[in-house]
Amino acid sequence: MFLSVNKLPNIIPQGDKPNPKAAQALQEGLGGQFGEMRTMMQYLFQNMNFRGDGTSYKDLLRSIAAEEMGHVELVANTINVLLEGASVPSEQPEELPLSVALESPLEKDGTASTIREH
């Protein structure tokens, strides 16, 4: 069981202007190959999978999973703060909400990529 307190442990200050590139970099730390989401899920799964008389280990894993949930929340909120004001409301409701992201992604080598329809 988890207790949720609707308050972040650290205040995340608003920047002078939106910073989508910094948010993009943090996104990797949140959900990338070695990101906080992966770590949280590993500890959470191992906690639920523990059998036998190793209750102290199960409690330890649960505590680590709960701490990782806090990391996920902090990183996600930081991304939201960095993106605050970055998008403008669309006048066309059928438009993709992330169409701006599809227009200008960069590949790992720094070259621009394009989305091709098949």
C-alpha positions in Angstrom: 0.0 0.0 0.0 1.2 3.5 -0.8 0.4 6.9 0.8 0.2 9.8 -1.6 0.7 13.3 -0.4 -0.3 15.9 -2.9 2.8 18.0 -2.4 6.2 17.9 -4.1 9.2 17.6 -1.8 11.1 20.2 -3.8 9.7 23.4 -5.4 10.3 23.6 -9.1 10.7 27.2 -10.1 9.2 28.5 -13.3 11.7 29.6 -15.9 11.7 32.9 -17.8 10.5 31.2 -20.9 9.6 27.6 -22.1 12.5 25.3 -22.8 11.3 22.4 -25.0 14.9 21.2 -25.6 15.6 20.8 -21.9 12.3 19.0 -21.5 13.2 16.7 -24.3 16.5 15.9 -22.6 14.8 15.1 -19.3 12.3 12.9 -21.1 15.1 10.4 -21.7 15.8 10.4 -18.0 12.1 9.8 -17.3 11.2 7.1 -19.7 14.4 6.1 -21.6 16.3 2.9 -21.5 17.8 3.6 -18.0 15.1 6.1 -16.9 13.2 6.5 -13.7 10.1 4.7 -15.0 12.1 1.6 -15.8 13.8 1.6 -12.4 10.5 2.2 -10.6 8.8 -0.7 -12.4 11.7 -3.1 -11.7 11.6 -2.5 -8.0 7.8 -2.6 -7.9 7.7 -5.9 -9.8 10.4 -7.5 -7.7 8.6 -6.4 -4.5 5.3 -8.0 -5.7 7.1 -11.1 -6.9 8.9 -11.9 -3.6 7.7 -15.1 -2.0 8.7 -17.0 1.1 9.9 -15.7 4.4 12.0 -12.8 3.0 9.6 -10.1 4.3 12.4 -7.7 5.2 13.6 -7.8 1.6 10.1 -7.3 0.3 9.7 -4.2 2.5 13.1 -2.9 1.3 12.1 -3.3 -2.3 8.8 -1.7 -1.7 10.5 1.3 0.0 12.9 1.7 -3.0 9.9 1.5 -5.4 8.1 4.2 -3.5 11.2 6.4 -3.6 11.5 5.8 -7.3 7.8 6.9 -7.7 8.8 10.2 -6.1 11.6 10.5 -8.7 9.2 9.9 -11.5 6.8 12.5 -10.2 9.6 15.1 -9.8 11.0 14.6 -13.2 7.6 14.6 -14.8 6.7 17.8 -13.1 10.0 19.4 -14.1 9.2 18.5 -17.7 5.8 20.1 -17.3 7.3 23.3 -15.9 9.8 23.5 -18.8 7.0 23.1 -21.3 4.6 25.6 -19.7 3.7 28.1 -22.3 5.5 26.3 -25.2 2.3 25.4 -27.1 -0.5 27.6 -28.3 -4.1 26.5 -28.5 -5.1 25.3 -31.9 -8.0 26.9 -33.8 -8.6 23.6 -35.6 -9.8 20.9 -33.2 -8.9 18.1 -35.6 -5.2 19.1 -35.7 -2.8 16.7 -34.0 -1.9 18.1 -30.6 1.7 17.3 -31.0 2.0 18.2 -34.7 4.8 20.7 -33.9 6.9 17.8 -32.5 6.5 15.9 -35.8 7.8 18.9 -37.8 11.2 19.4 -36.3 12.8 16.3 -34.6 16.5 15.8 -34.8 18.1 12.4 -35.3 20.9 11.3 -32.9 23.5 12.5 -35.4 22.0 16.0 -35.4 20.4 15.8 -38.8 16.8 16.8 -39.4 14.4 13.9 -40.0 11.1 13.9 -41.7 8.0 11.9 -41.1 7.0 10.0 -44.2 3.5 8.6 -44.8 3.3 5.2 -46.4 
